[in-house]
Amino acid sequence: MQEKRKSKRFVLEANIAMERVDGSKNRLVPINVIDVSGSGIGFSCREILEMNSVYKINLKIWTGDVVDALIHIIRFDNSNDNMYVYGANFVGMPGNDTSKFDIHELFEAANGN
């Protein structure tokens, strides 16, 4: 996918489940996190998800903390035969969790990554 995020991406390997909150399909969807930034997340899954849908996600980050957030699906790529790749923006995340991404970005920059 073309880079469109405002914040730097970090690789974060995780397998988690998210739950749709904006419709009647409130079931857990298993996903594989590809990368994450302060503004969004890239992930893959075996299911076709509806564009512009909103999901609740509990994401364990590099500090060991769990970030509770809402994500809005904005991109879709089906070039892989058995997995679908998505891009989503964070639309609901507490400010103290957002600052964790900012701090991590500064730390990575200071270490030349």
N, CA, C and O atoms as a MOPAC input file, in Angstrom:
PM7 MOZYME 1SCF
protein

 N      0.83800 1    -1.18600 1     0.00000 1
 C      0.00000 1     0.00000 1     0.00000 1
 C      0.88000 1     1.24500 1     0.00000 1
 O      2.00300 1     1.22900 1     0.50400 1
 N      0.36800 1     2.28800 1    -0.55400 1
 C      1.07900 1     3.54700 1    -0.58500 1
 C      1.06900 1     4.17100 1     0.80800 1
 O      0.06200 1     4.11700 1     1.51400 1
 N      2.21100 1     4.76900 1     1.20200 1
 C      2.33400 1     5.39900 1     2.51900 1
 C      1.44100 1     6.63300 1     2.58200 1
 O      1.58900 1     7.55300 1     1.77800 1
 N      0.51600 1     6.64900 1     3.53600 1
 C     -0.37700 1     7.79000 1     3.69800 1
 C     -0.50400 1     8.21400 1     5.15200 1
 O     -1.23600 1     9.15500 1     5.45700 1
 N      0.19600 1     7.53800 1     6.05200 1
 C      0.08100 1     7.88300 1     7.46900 1
 C      0.86500 1     9.13100 1     7.80200 1
 O      1.90800 1     9.40400 1     7.20800 1
 N      0.35800 1     9.87800 1     8.74900 1
 C      1.01100 1    11.09100 1     9.21800 1
 C      2.17100 1    10.77700 1    10.14900 1
 O      3.13000 1    11.54500 1    10.23300 1
 N      2.08800 1     9.64900 1    10.85000 1
 C      3.09200 1     9.26500 1    11.83000 1
 C      3.94400 1     8.12200 1    11.30800 1
 O      3.53400 1     7.38300 1    10.41300 1
 N      5.14900 1     7.98500 1    11.88500 1
 C      6.05400 1     6.90800 1    11.49000 1
 C      5.48500 1     5.55000 1    11.88300 1
 O      4.92400 1     5.39100 1    12.96700 1
 N      5.63800 1     4.56400 1    10.98100 1
 C      5.16400 1     3.20400 1    11.23900 1
 C      6.21300 1     2.43000 1    12.02500 1
 O      7.41500 1     2.61300 1    11.82800 1
 N      5.74600 1     1.56700 1    12.91500 1
 C      6.60500 1     0.66100 1    13.65700 1
 C      6.10300 1    -0.75200 1    13.42400 1
 O      4.89800 1    -1.00500 1    13.42600 1
 N      7.02700 1    -1.65900 1    13.22700 1
 C      6.64200 1    -3.05800 1    13.07800 1
 C      6.22500 1    -3.56800 1    14.44300 1
 O      6.93300 1    -3.38000 1    15.43300 1
 N      5.09600 1    -4.20200 1    14.48700 1
 C      4.57400 1    -4.76600 1    15.72800 1
 C      3.87800 1    -6.06000 1    15.35400 1
 O      2.78100 1    -6.05000 1    14.79500 1
 N      4.51800 1    -7.16100 1    15.66400 1
 C      3.93700 1    -8.44500 1    15.32300 1
 C      3.01300 1    -8.89200 1    16.44200 1
 O      3.45000 1    -9.07400 1    17.57800 1
 N      1.75400 1    -9.06600 1    16.12900 1
 C      0.78000 1    -9.49100 1    17.12900 1
 C     -0.38500 1   -10.17300 1    16.44100 1
 O     -0.74800 1    -9.83500 1    15.31400 1
 N     -0.94500 1   -11.10800 1    17.11500 1
 C     -2.16900 1   -11.76100 1    16.65800 1
 C     -3.23500 1   -11.46100 1    17.69500 1
 O     -3.12800 1   -11.89400 1    18.84300 1
 N     -4.25700 1   -10.72600 1    17.30000 1
 C     -5.29600 1   -10.31200 1    18.23400 1
 C     -6.65600 1   -10.44500 1    17.56500 1
 O     -6.74900 1   -10.83700 1    16.40200 1
 N     -7.68700 1   -10.12300 1    18.29100 1
 C     -9.03300 1   -10.11500 1    17.72700 1
 C     -9.63700 1    -8.74400 1    17.95900 1
 O     -9.37000 1    -8.10200 1    18.97500 1
 N    -10.43500 1    -8.30800 1    17.03200 1
 C    -11.12300 1    -7.02500 1    17.16500 1
 C    -12.60800 1    -7.27700 1    16.99100 1
 O    -13.01400 1    -8.30900 1    16.45500 1
 N    -13.41800 1    -6.32800 1    17.44600 1
 C    -14.86800 1    -6.49100 1    17.41500 1
 C    -15.51200 1    -5.28400 1    16.76200 1
 O    -15.20800 1    -4.14400 1    17.11300 1
 N    -16.39400 1    -5.53100 1    15.82000 1
 C    -17.09900 1    -4.44400 1    15.14300 1
 C    -18.07800 1    -3.78900 1    16.09900 1
 O    -18.76900 1    -4.47000 1    16.85700 1
 N    -18.13700 1    -2.45800 1    16.06000 1
 C    -19.01400 1    -1.74100 1    16.99000 1
 C    -20.04800 1    -0.87500 1    16.30300 1
 O    -20.88500 1    -0.27600 1    16.97800 1
 N    -20.01900 1    -0.78700 1    14.98000 1
 C    -20.94600 1     0.12100 1    14.29700 1
 C    -22.02500 1    -0.60400 1    13.50500 1
 O    -22.55400 1    -0.05700 1    12.53800 1
 N    -22.35100 1    -1.80700 1    13.89600 1
 C    -23.38000 1    -2.53200 1    13.17100 1
 C    -23.83200 1    -3.75600 1    13.93100 1
 O    -23.54900 1    -3.90600 1    15.12000 1
 N    -24.52800 1    -4.62100 1    13.24300 1
 C    -25.07500 1    -5.80400 1    13.89600 1
 C    -24.10700 1    -6.98500 1    13.88500 1
 O    -24.40000 1    -8.02600 1    14.47300 1
 N    -22.97500 1    -6.83800 1    13.23300 1
 C    -22.00100 1    -7.92800 1    13.13200 1
 C    -20.97500 1    -7.83800 1    14.25800 1
 O    -19.77700 1    -7.73400 1    13.99600 1
 N    -21.43400 1    -7.87600 1    15.50400 1
 C    -20.56000 1    -7.71700 1    16.66200 1
 C    -19.91600 1    -9.04100 1    17.05000 1
 O    -20.24200 1    -9.60700 1    18.09400 1
 N    -19.01900 1    -9.53000 1    16.23300 1
 C    -18.29900 1   -10.75800 1    16.54400 1
 C    -16.81000 1   -10.47100 1    16.46500 1
 O    -16.38700 1    -9.51900 1    15.80900 1
 N    -16.02100 1   -11.29400 1    17.13400 1
 C    -14.57800 1   -11.11200 1    17.12300 1
 C    -13.99100 1   -11.55800 1    15.79100 1
 O    -14.35200 1   -12.60700 1    15.25700 1
 N    -13.08300 1   -10.74500 1    15.26400 1
 C    -12.39700 1   -11.03900 1    14.01100 1
 C    -10.91100 1   -11.16900 1    14.32900 1
 O    -10.29800 1   -10.19500 1    14.76600 1
 N    -10.30700 1   -12.35500 1    14.12100 1
 C     -8.87200 1   -12.50000 1    14.37000 1
 C     -8.06700 1   -11.77100 1    13.29100 1
 O     -8.36300 1   -11.87900 1    12.10100 1
 N     -7.04100 1   -11.02500 1    13.72700 1
 C     -6.19000 1   -10.28300 1    12.79100 1
 C     -4.72800 1   -10.50300 1    13.13600 1
 O     -4.39000 1   -10.89300 1    14.25400 1
 N     -3.86800 1   -10.24900 1    12.16200 1
 C     -2.41900 1   -10.25700 1    12.33300 1
 C     -1.93600 1    -8.83300 1    12.11100 1
 O     -2.06000 1    -8.29900 1    11.00800 1
 N     -1.39000 1    -8.21700 1    13.14500 1
 C     -0.90100 1    -6.84200 1    13.04100 1
 C      0.38000 1    -6.83700 1    12.21700 1
 O      1.28700 1    -7.63300 1    12.45900 1
 N      0.44800 1    -5.94000 1    11.24900 1
 C      1.63500 1    -5.78900 1    10.40700 1
 C      2.49400 1    -4.65900 1    10.95000 1
 O      3.68600 1    -4.83800 1    11.20000 1
 N      1.88800 1    -3.50400 1    11.12700 1
 C      2.59500 1    -2.35300 1    11.68100 1
 C      1.59900 1    -1.40500 1    12.31900 1
 O      0.38900 1    -1.52500 1    12.12700 1
 N      2.12600 1    -0.46500 1    13.07800 1
 C      1.28100 1     0.46400 1    13.81000 1
 C      1.99100 1     1.81000 1    13.89300 1
 O      3.22100 1     1.86700 1    13.89300 1
 N      1.22900 1     2.87700 1    13.96200 1
 C      1.77900 1     4.21500 1    14.16300 1
 C      0.82900 1     4.95600 1    15.09600 1
 O     -0.19300 1     4.41100 1    15.51500 1
 N      1.16500 1     6.17400 1    15.41100 1
 C      0.29800 1     6.96000 1    16.27500 1
 C     -1.03600 1     7.28900 1    15.64200 1
 O     -1.98600 1     7.64400 1    16.34100 1
 N     -1.11900 1     7.17600 1    14.32300 1
 C     -2.36800 1     7.52800 1    13.65100 1
 C     -3.13500 1     6.33800 1    13.08400 1
 O     -4.30000 1     6.47600 1    12.71100 1
 N     -2.48400 1     5.15100 1    13.01500 1
 C     -3.20800 1     4.04100 1    12.42800 1
 C     -2.50700 1     2.70500 1    12.55900 1
 O     -1.47700 1     2.58000 1    13.22100 1
 N     -3.09000 1     1.71200 1    11.91200 1
 C     -2.61500 1     0.34500 1    12.01000 1
 C     -2.78500 1    -0.35500 1    10.66700 1
 O     -3.75900 1    -0.12500 1     9.95100 1
 N     -1.82700 1    -1.20900 1    10.34100 1
 C     -1.93400 1    -2.08200 1     9.18500 1
 C     -2.06300 1    -3.50400 1     9.69000 1
 O     -1.34700 1    -3.90000 1    10.61000 1
 N     -2.96200 1    -4.27800 1     9.10500 1
 C     -3.16000 1    -5.64100 1     9.56100 1
 C     -3.69100 1    -6.50100 1     8.42600 1
 O     -4.16700 1    -6.00100 1     7.40700 1
 N     -3.59500 1    -7.80700 1     8.63200 1
 C     -4.15300 1    -8.74200 1     7.66200 1
 C     -5.10900 1    -9.67800 1     8.37500 1
 O     -5.01100 1    -9.89200 1     9.58400 1
 N     -6.02700 1   -10.22700 1     7.61300 1
 C     -6.94800 1   -11.23100 1     8.14300 1
 C     -7.51100 1   -12.04000 1     6.98300 1
 O     -7.32400 1   -11.69300 1     5.81700 1
 N     -8.18300 1   -13.09400 1     7.31100 1
 C     -8.73000 1   -13.99500 1     6.28700 1
 C    -10.15300 1   -13.61500 1     5.87600 1
 O    -10.74300 1   -14.26800 1     5.01500 1
 N    -10.70000 1   -12.58000 1     6.47700 1
 C    -12.08300 1   -12.19200 1     6.19300 1
 C    -12.13600 1   -10.88700 1     5.41400 1
 O    -11.26900 1   -10.02400 1     5.54900 1
 N    -13.17100 1   -10.76700 1     4.60000 1
 C    -13.41300 1    -9.49800 1     3.91900 1
 C    -14.18300 1    -8.60900 1     4.88700 1
 O    -15.26400 1    -8.96800 1     5.35500 1
 N    -13.61000 1    -7.44300 1     5.17900 1
 C    -14.23600 1    -6.49000 1     6.09300 1
 C    -14.79700 1    -5.33100 1     5.28600 1
 O    -14.26000 1    -4.97500 1     4.23700 1
 N    -15.84500 1    -4.76300 1     5.76600 1
 C    -16.51500 1    -3.66700 1     5.07700 1
 C    -15.71300 1    -2.37500 1     5.23200 1
 O    -15.30300 1    -2.01500 1     6.33600 1
 N    -15.49800 1    -1.69100 1     4.12200 1
 C    -14.82400 1    -0.39400 1     4.15800 1
 C    -15.64200 1     0.57800 1     5.01100 1
 O    -16.87100 1     0.50300 1     5.03900 1
 N    -14.96900 1     1.47400 1     5.69300 1
 C    -15.55700 1     2.49800 1     6.55200 1
 C    -16.22700 1     1.92700 1     7.79500 1
 O    -16.96300 1     2.63700 1     8.48100 1
 N    -15.98200 1     0.65500 1     8.09400 1
 C    -16.52700 1     0.09100 1     9.32600 1
 C    -15.61300 1     0.45700 1    10.50000 1
 O    -14.45000 1     0.81400 1    10.31200 1
 N    -16.16000 1     0.36000 1    11.69900 1
 C    -15.43000 1     0.72500 1    12.91200 1
 C    -15.34700 1    -0.49600 1    13.82000 1
 O    -16.33100 1    -1.20300 1    14.03700 1
 N    -14.14400 1    -0.72500 1    14.34400 1
 C    -13.89300 1    -1.86200 1    15.21800 1
 C    -13.22600 1    -1.40300 1    16.51000 1
 O    -12.49200 1    -0.41500 1    16.53500 1
 N    -13.50000 1    -2.14400 1    17.57800 1
 C    -12.81200 1    -1.94200 1    18.84700 1
 C    -11.62800 1    -2.89500 1    18.86100 1
 O    -11.76100 1    -4.06700 1    18.50900 1
 N    -10.46900 1    -2.38900 1    19.26700 1
 C     -9.25400 1    -3.19300 1    19.27000 1
 C     -8.52600 1    -3.00600 1    20.59500 1
 O     -8.46700 1    -1.89900 1    21.13000 1
 N     -7.97900 1    -4.08000 1    21.11400 1
 C     -7.14100 1    -4.05300 1    22.31300 1
 C     -5.75300 1    -4.49400 1    21.86800 1
 O     -5.52300 1    -5.67900 1    21.62600 1
 N     -4.84300 1    -3.56000 1    21.76100 1
 C     -3.54100 1    -3.78500 1    21.14900 1
 C     -2.44000 1    -3.75900 1    22.20100 1
 O     -2.24400 1    -2.74200 1    22.86700 1
 N     -1.72400 1    -4.86000 1    22.35500 1
 C     -0.59300 1    -4.90000 1    23.27800 1
 C      0.62400 1    -4.34800 1    22.55100 1
 O      1.04500 1    -4.89400 1    21.53100 1
 N      1.19500 1    -3.25100 1    23.08300 1
 C      2.31300 1    -2.59100 1    22.41900 1
 C      3.63300 1    -2.98400 1    23.08100 1
 O      3.65400 1    -3.77100 1    24.02700 1
 N      4.72700 1    -2.43000 1    22.57600 1
 C      6.09000 1    -2.77400 1    22.97100 1
 C      6.37700 1    -2.55900 1    24.45000 1
 O      7.30400 1    -3.17200 1    24.97900 1
 N      5.61600 1    -1.71000 1    25.13800 1
 C      5.83500 1    -1.47800 1    26.56700 1
 C      5.17300 1    -2.55300 1    27.41900 1
 O      5.41800 1    -2.63600 1    28.62200 1
 N      4.33400 1    -3.37500 1    26.79300 1
 C      3.54900 1    -4.36000 1    27.52500 1
 C      2.16700 1    -3.83900 1    27.87300 1
 O      1.30800 1    -4.59900 1    28.31900 1
 N      1.94600 1    -2.53100 1    27.67100 1
 C      0.63800 1    -1.92600 1    27.92400 1
 C     -0.35200 1    -2.35000 1    26.85000 1
 O      0.03300 1    -2.66200 1    25.72300 1
 N     -1.61600 1    -2.35700 1    27.20600 1
 C     -2.67600 1    -2.63400 1    26.24200 1
 C     -3.37500 1    -1.32200 1    25.90300 1
 O     -3.86500 1    -0.61700 1    26.78600 1
 N     -3.41100 1    -1.01100 1    24.62400 1
 C     -4.05600 1     0.20100 1    24.13100 1
 C     -5.45800 1    -0.17600 1    23.65800 1
 O     -5.61800 1    -1.01600 1    22.77300 1
 N     -6.46400 1     0.44700 1    24.25300 1
 C     -7.85000 1     0.26100 1    23.82200 1
 C     -8.18800 1     1.39600 1    22.86900 1
 O     -8.04800 1     2.56900 1    23.21400 1
 N     -8.63200 1     1.04400 1    21.67000 1
 C     -8.89800 1     2.08100 1    20.67600 1
 C    -10.01500 1     1.64400 1    19.74200 1
 O    -10.37700 1     0.47000 1    19.67300 1
 N    -10.54600 1     2.61800 1    19.03400 1
 C    -11.46300 1     2.36500 1    17.92900 1
 C    -10.68600 1     2.62400 1    16.65200 1
 O     -9.93400 1     3.59300 1    16.55500 1
 N    -10.87600 1     1.74100 1    15.66300 1
 C    -10.22500 1     1.93700 1    14.37200 1
 C    -11.28800 1     2.01900 1    13.27700 1
 O    -12.35200 1     1.40700 1    13.36700 1
 N    -10.96800 1     2.78400 1    12.25600 1
 C    -11.84800 1     3.01400 1    11.11800 1
 C    -11.14200 1     2.45700 1     9.87700 1
 O    -10.08500 1     2.96200 1     9.49700 1
 N    -11.70400 1     1.43300 1     9.24700 1
 C    -11.09600 1     0.78800 1     8.07500 1
 C    -11.16900 1     1.74600 1     6.88600 1
 O    -12.24800 1     2.18600 1     6.48800 1
 N     -9.98200 1     2.06300 1     6.32100 1
 C     -9.95100 1     3.01800 1     5.20900 1
 C     -9.28000 1     2.47800 1     3.94700 1
 O     -9.45400 1     3.04800 1     2.87000 1
 N     -8.50900 1     1.37800 1     4.06300 1
 C     -7.83300 1     0.82000 1     2.89400 1
 C     -7.95800 1    -0.69900 1     2.87600 1
 O     -8.08100 1    -1.35200 1     3.91200 1
 N     -7.92200 1    -1.23100 1     1.66800 1
 C     -8.08000 1    -2.66800 1     1.47000 1
 C     -7.20000 1    -3.10800 1     0.31000 1
 O     -7.15700 1    -2.44200 1    -0.72400 1
 N     -6.49800 1    -4.22200 1     0.47400 1
 C     -5.66300 1    -4.78600 1    -0.58900 1
 C     -5.89500 1    -6.28900 1    -0.61700 1
 O     -5.69500 1    -6.96800 1     0.39000 1
 N     -6.30800 1    -6.80400 1    -1.74800 1
 C     -6.56800 1    -8.24300 1    -1.85700 1
 C     -5.59900 1    -8.92300 1    -2.81500 1
 O     -5.94800 1    -9.92300 1    -3.44200 1
 N     -4.37800 1    -8.38700 1    -2.93600 1
 C     -3.40900 1    -8.95200 1    -3.86500 1
 C     -2.84500 1   -10.29300 1    -3.39300 1
 O     -2.28300 1   -11.03700 1    -4.19600 1
 N     -2.98500 1   -10.61100 1    -2.10900 1
 C     -2.56800 1   -11.91400 1    -1.58800 1
 C     -3.78300 1   -12.83600 1    -1.63000 1
 O     -4.86200 1   -12.45800 1    -1.17400 1
 N     -3.62000 1   -14.01600 1    -2.16100 1
 C     -4.75100 1   -14.91600 1    -2.38700 1
 C     -5.49000 1   -15.34700 1    -1.12600 1
 O     -6.71700 1   -15.44100 1    -1.13700 1
 N     -4.77400 1   -15.60800 1    -0.04800 1
 C     -5.45500 1   -16.16300 1     1.12800 1
 C     -5.53000 1   -15.21000 1     2.31700 1
 O     -6.07300 1   -15.58000 1     3.35800 1
 N     -5.00600 1   -14.00400 1     2.19200 1
 C     -5.09500 1   -13.01300 1     3.27200 1
 C     -5.46700 1   -11.66100 1     2.66400 1
 O     -5.04800 1   -11.33500 1     1.55300 1
 N     -6.24500 1   -10.89200 1     3.38800 1
 C     -6.60700 1    -9.53900 1     2.98200 1
 C     -5.85400 1    -8.57000 1     3.87800 1
 O     -5.77000 1    -8.77300 1     5.08900 1
 N     -5.30900 1    -7.51900 1     3.28600 1
 C     -4.53300 1    -6.53100 1     4.03500 1
 C     -5.34200 1    -5.24900 1     4.13000 1
 O     -5.90500 1    -4.77800 1     3.14100 1
 N     -5.39200 1    -4.68800 1     5.34300 1
 C     -6.19000 1    -3.49200 1     5.61100 1
 C     -5.34500 1    -2.39900 1     6.23300 1
 O     -4.33200 1    -2.66200 1     6.88200 1
 N     -5.78000 1    -1.17100 1     6.02400 1
 C     -5.23800 1    -0.01600 1     6.71200 1
 C     -6.38800 1     0.65200 1     7.44300 1
 O     -7.49300 1     0.76900 1     6.91200 1
 N     -6.11900 1     1.08700 1     8.66400 1
 C     -7.16600 1     1.71700 1     9.46500 1
 C     -6.58300 1     2.86900 1    10.26600 1
 O     -5.43200 1     2.82300 1    10.70000 1
 N     -7.38800 1     3.89300 1    10.45400 1
 C     -7.02100 1     5.02800 1    11.30600 1
 C     -7.54600 1     4.80200 1    12.71100 1
 O     -8.61200 1     4.21500 1    12.89900 1
 N     -6.79300 1     5.26900 1    13.69400 1
 C     -7.32000 1     5.31000 1    15.05500 1
 C     -8.30000 1     6.47500 1    15.12700 1
 O     -7.95200 1     7.59800 1    14.76200 1
 N     -9.50500 1     6.22400 1    15.58800 1
 C    -10.49900 1     7.28900 1    15.70200 1
 C    -10.92200 1     7.52100 1    17.14500 1
 O    -11.59500 1     8.50700 1    17.44300 1
 N    -10.54300 1     6.64600 1    18.01700 1
 C    -10.87000 1     6.81600 1    19.42300 1
 C     -9.78400 1     6.18200 1    20.25800 1
 O     -9.73200 1     4.96100 1    20.40500 1
 N     -8.90300 1     7.02600 1    20.81400 1
 C     -7.82300 1     6.52900 1    21.65300 1
 C     -7.53100 1     7.58700 1    22.71100 1
 O     -7.39200 1     8.76400 1    22.37800 1
 N     -7.43500 1     7.19100 1    23.98000 1
 C     -7.10700 1     8.15700 1    25.02500 1
 C     -5.77100 1     8.84300 1    24.74200 1
 O     -4.85700 1     8.23400 1    24.18500 1
 N     -5.66600 1    10.11100 1    25.12900 1
 C     -4.47000 1    10.91000 1    24.88200 1
 C     -3.20800 1    10.31200 1    25.46500 1
 O     -2.14100 1    10.41100 1    24.86000 1
 N     -3.31100 1     9.68900 1    26.63800 1
 C     -2.10200 1     9.10500 1    27.23000 1
 C     -1.60200 1     7.92300 1    26.40200 1
 O     -0.40000 1     7.65800 1    26.39300 1
 N     -2.48300 1     7.20500 1    25.70700 1
 C     -2.04300 1     6.13200 1    24.82400 1
 C     -1.43000 1     6.69800 1    23.55300 1
 O     -0.45000 1     6.15300 1    23.04500 1
 N     -1.98500 1     7.77200 1    23.04000 1
 C     -1.41500 1     8.42600 1    21.86000 1
 C      0.00200 1     8.89100 1    22.14800 1
 O      0.87500 1     8.78400 1    21.28700 1
 N      0.24000 1     9.40500 1    23.34300 1
 C      1.57700 1     9.89300 1    23.69100 1
 C      2.59900 1     8.76400 1    23.73100 1
 O      3.78300 1     9.01800 1    23.51200 1
 N      2.19100 1     7.53600 1    24.00000 1
 C      3.11800 1     6.39000 1    24.00500 1
 C      3.71700 1     6.19200 1    22.62000 1
 O      4.89300 1     5.85200 1    22.49800 1
 N      2.92200 1     6.40100 1    21.57600 1
 C      3.42200 1     6.28000 1    20.21200 1
 C      4.39700 1     7.41500 1    19.90300 1
 O      5.42200 1     7.19600 1    19.25700 1
 N      4.08200 1     8.62800 1    20.36400 1
 C      4.97700 1     9.76600 1    20.15200 1
 C      6.32000 1     9.54200 1    20.83300 1
 O      7.36800 1     9.82100 1    20.25000 1
 N      6.29300 1     9.04200 1    22.05900 1
 C      7.52600 1     8.78100 1    22.80700 1
 C      8.34000 1     7.69500 1    22.11200 1
 O      9.56100 1     7.80700 1    22.00200 1
 N      7.67100 1     6.65300 1    21.64500 1
 C      8.37500 1     5.57600 1    20.94500 1
 C      9.01900 1     6.09400 1    19.66200 1
 O     10.13700 1     5.70500 1    19.32700 1
 N      8.32600 1     6.95700 1    18.95500 1
 C      8.87200 1     7.53700 1    17.72700 1
 C     10.12200 1     8.35900 1    18.03000 1
 O     11.10800 1     8.27100 1    17.29700 1
 N     10.09700 1     9.15700 1    19.09500 1
 C     11.28000 1     9.94000 1    19.49000 1
 C     12.43900 1     9.02800 1    19.88400 1
 O     13.58400 1     9.29100 1    19.51700 1
 N     12.15400 1     7.96800 1    20.62000 1
 C     13.16300 1     7.01300 1    21.02400 1
 C     13.80500 1     6.34700 1    19.81300 1
 O     15.02800 1     6.22600 1    19.74200 1
 N     12.99000 1     5.91900 1    18.87000 1
 C     13.50200 1     5.28700 1    17.65200 1
 C     14.36400 1     6.25700 1    16.85500 1
 O     15.41200 1     5.87000 1    16.33800 1
 N     13.93500 1     7.51600 1    16.75000 1
 C     14.70400 1     8.52200 1    16.01400 1
 C     16.05100 1     8.78000 1    16.68400 1
 O     17.06500 1     8.93900 1    16.00400 1
 N     16.06300 1     8.82200 1    18.00600 1
 C     17.30200 1     9.05400 1    18.75200 1
 C     18.28700 1     7.89800 1    18.56800 1
 O     19.50100 1     8.09200 1    18.62400 1
 N     17.75400 1     6.69500 1    18.34800 1
 C     18.61300 1     5.52000 1    18.13500 1
 C     18.91200 1     5.27100 1    16.66700 1
 O     19.50300 1     4.25000 1    16.31500 1
 N     18.50400 1     6.19900 1    15.80600 1
 C     18.80700 1     6.09600 1    14.38900 1
 C     17.98100 1     5.10100 1    13.62300 1
 O     18.38500 1     4.65500 1    12.54900 1
 N     16.81900 1     4.74000 1    14.15700 1
 C     15.93900 1     3.78200 1    13.46300 1
 C     14.83100 1     4.48300 1    12.72000 1
 O     14.00500 1     3.82900 1    12.08400 1

